[in-house]
Amino acid sequence: MTAQYIKSVVKTVPDYPKPGILFRDVTSVLEDHKAFSSCIALLLEEFQDMGFNKVCLLYTSDAADDM
């Protein structure tokens, strides 16, 4: 899988939250096993030689409520 495949999975919502803005919804990447695995592989490839030994994920579902 390539970055191009991942891009094809990302959904674009025009004019959200305001006219003229293209919102990129990456939720679809999380739902597609191949796309998500490819994202992890590409991130690993990019950062594996930088000496990181831990990764932290921050997530909030309240962000959309603030728009």
C-alpha positions as CSV (number, residue, x, y, z in Angstrom):
1,M,0.0,0.0,0.0
2,T,1.2,3.5,-0.8
3,A,0.5,7.0,0.4
4,Q,-1.6,7.4,-2.8
5,Y,-3.9,4.6,-1.5
6,I,-4.2,6.3,1.9
7,K,-5.1,9.6,0.2
8,S,-7.8,7.8,-1.8
9,V,-9.4,6.5,1.3
10,V,-9.6,9.9,3.1
11,K,-13.0,11.5,2.6
12,T,-13.3,15.2,1.6
13,V,-16.2,17.3,2.8
14,P,-16.5,20.5,0.9
15,D,-17.5,23.8,2.6
16,Y,-17.2,22.4,6.1
17,P,-17.3,24.0,8.6
18,K,-17.3,27.2,6.4
19,P,-17.7,27.8,2.7
20,G,-14.4,27.5,0.8
21,I,-12.9,25.0,3.3
22,L,-12.2,21.4,2.3
23,F,-12.4,19.2,5.5
24,R,-10.4,16.0,5.3
25,D,-12.1,13.3,7.3
26,V,-9.4,10.7,8.3
27,T,-11.9,8.5,10.1
28,S,-12.2,6.4,7.0
29,V,-8.5,5.6,7.3
30,L,-9.1,4.1,10.8
31,E,-12.0,2.0,9.3
32,D,-9.8,0.6,6.5
33,H,-7.4,-2.0,7.8
34,K,-5.1,-1.7,4.8
35,A,-5.0,2.1,4.9
36,F,-4.4,2.2,8.6
37,S,-1.7,-0.4,8.5
38,S,0.0,1.5,5.6
39,C,-0.1,4.7,7.7
40,I,1.7,2.9,10.6
41,A,4.2,1.4,8.2
42,L,5.0,4.8,6.6
43,L,5.3,6.5,9.9
44,L,7.6,3.8,11.1
45,E,9.7,4.1,8.0
46,E,10.0,7.8,8.5
47,F,10.8,7.9,12.2
48,Q,12.4,4.6,13.1
49,D,16.0,5.9,13.1
50,M,15.3,8.9,15.3
51,G,15.7,7.0,18.6
52,F,12.1,7.1,19.8
53,N,11.2,4.4,22.3
54,K,7.7,5.4,23.1
55,V,4.7,6.8,21.2
56,C,1.8,8.7,22.7
57,L,-1.6,9.0,21.2
58,L,-3.9,11.9,22.2
59,Y,-7.5,11.7,21.2
60,T,-10.6,13.7,22.1
61,S,-14.1,13.4,20.8
62,D,-15.0,16.8,22.2
63,A,-13.1,18.8,19.5
64,A,-16.0,18.7,17.1
65,D,-18.3,20.2,19.8
66,D,-16.2,23.3,19.8
67,M,-16.7,24.2,16.2
